[in-house]
Amino acid sequence: MRDSTQQRREAYDWLNATHITQQKALQTSTGSKWSELHRLCYFDVVRLTTVDPMHNLFLGTPKRMIEVWESRGLLTVNDFKAMADESNSILIPSQYCKIPRCM
């Protein structure tokens, strides 16, 4: 699992790359690229990144992450059962409506 120090180092490598092809290769291999937020010594890019609803909920990122974690043996059948039990126990207040499927 990556930590802030490793991610920051990878971002600086990306920033200091001498050519765009080198930047693309680094981004592909590490998943990191430079952001001005890296200049803030107190900002932990790994822990303080905001979840983007469109990409993370509606375009399937969670499903893909579950597949990766399962393929690497990080999630077991018991983990899935526990997650199902937890999600089934969530009560949605009646004033909340469902997102229509036709969207």
Legacy VTK file of the C-alpha trace (Angstrom):
# vtk DataFile Version 3.0
C-alpha trace
ASCII
DATASET POLYDATA
POINTS 103 float
0.000 0.000 0.000
1.315 3.432 -0.902
1.924 6.105 1.657
2.197 9.866 1.321
6.007 9.850 1.219
6.163 7.364 -1.645
3.413 9.130 -3.585
5.097 12.523 -3.117
8.429 11.080 -4.349
6.700 9.650 -7.438
5.042 13.022 -8.110
8.390 14.833 -7.882
9.898 12.276 -10.286
7.065 13.087 -12.697
7.655 16.849 -12.261
11.402 16.498 -12.855
11.031 14.298 -15.941
12.799 15.900 -18.902
10.307 14.892 -21.603
6.564 14.324 -21.864
7.094 10.692 -22.898
9.043 10.149 -19.684
6.186 11.751 -17.721
3.648 9.483 -19.414
5.757 6.412 -18.662
6.097 7.418 -15.003
2.384 8.107 -14.717
1.568 4.718 -16.238
3.971 2.822 -13.989
3.230 4.629 -10.709
-0.218 6.161 -11.180
1.146 9.473 -9.900
1.716 12.868 -11.417
2.479 16.315 -10.073
-0.113 18.623 -8.525
0.464 22.029 -6.971
-0.994 20.515 -3.793
2.321 18.653 -3.416
3.954 21.969 -2.524
1.899 22.062 0.685
4.000 20.120 3.184
0.963 19.410 5.373
-1.196 18.047 2.538
-1.318 14.248 2.448
-2.394 13.436 -1.105
-3.142 9.810 -0.221
-5.401 10.555 2.749
-6.913 13.914 1.807
-8.079 13.324 -1.745
-11.763 13.973 -2.361
-13.970 11.253 -3.805
-15.333 12.354 -7.167
-18.916 11.008 -7.376
-19.082 10.771 -11.150
-15.941 8.697 -11.568
-15.991 6.794 -8.318
-19.654 5.930 -8.036
-21.255 6.114 -11.444
-18.438 4.884 -13.678
-17.564 1.739 -11.767
-14.342 2.485 -9.901
-15.541 0.742 -6.706
-16.460 -2.386 -8.660
-13.023 -2.447 -10.273
-11.257 -1.968 -6.923
-13.229 -4.856 -5.394
-12.166 -7.047 -8.342
-8.508 -6.090 -7.840
-8.609 -6.686 -4.080
-10.363 -10.032 -4.580
-7.864 -11.162 -7.233
-4.978 -10.327 -4.881
-6.523 -12.258 -2.012
-7.187 -9.145 0.065
-10.927 -9.890 0.285
-12.456 -13.252 1.182
-15.949 -14.731 0.894
-16.465 -13.860 4.568
-15.545 -10.235 3.816
-18.190 -10.133 1.085
-20.779 -11.637 3.441
-19.939 -9.041 6.092
-20.233 -6.219 3.529
-23.596 -7.571 2.321
-24.892 -7.801 5.890
-23.734 -4.258 6.594
-25.300 -2.805 3.441
-28.562 -4.675 4.053
-28.798 -3.141 7.520
-28.676 0.453 6.214
-32.023 2.214 6.517
-32.648 4.914 3.933
-34.899 7.743 5.190
-38.206 7.922 3.310
-37.572 11.477 2.075
-34.648 10.272 -0.075
-35.539 9.187 -3.565
-33.935 6.714 -5.886
-31.940 7.850 -8.931
-34.017 6.881 -11.996
-32.451 4.162 -14.167
-33.227 6.112 -17.355
-30.547 8.715 -16.594
LINES 1 104
103 0 1 2 3 4 5 6 7 8 9 10 11 12 13 14 15 16 17 18 19 20 21 22 23 24 25 26 27 28 29 30 31 32 33 34 35 36 37 38 39 40 41 42 43 44 45 46 47 48 49 50 51 52 53 54 55 56 57 58 59 60 61 62 63 64 65 66 67 68 69 70 71 72 73 74 75 76 77 78 79 80 81 82 83 84 85 86 87 88 89 90 91 92 93 94 95 96 97 98 99 100 101 102
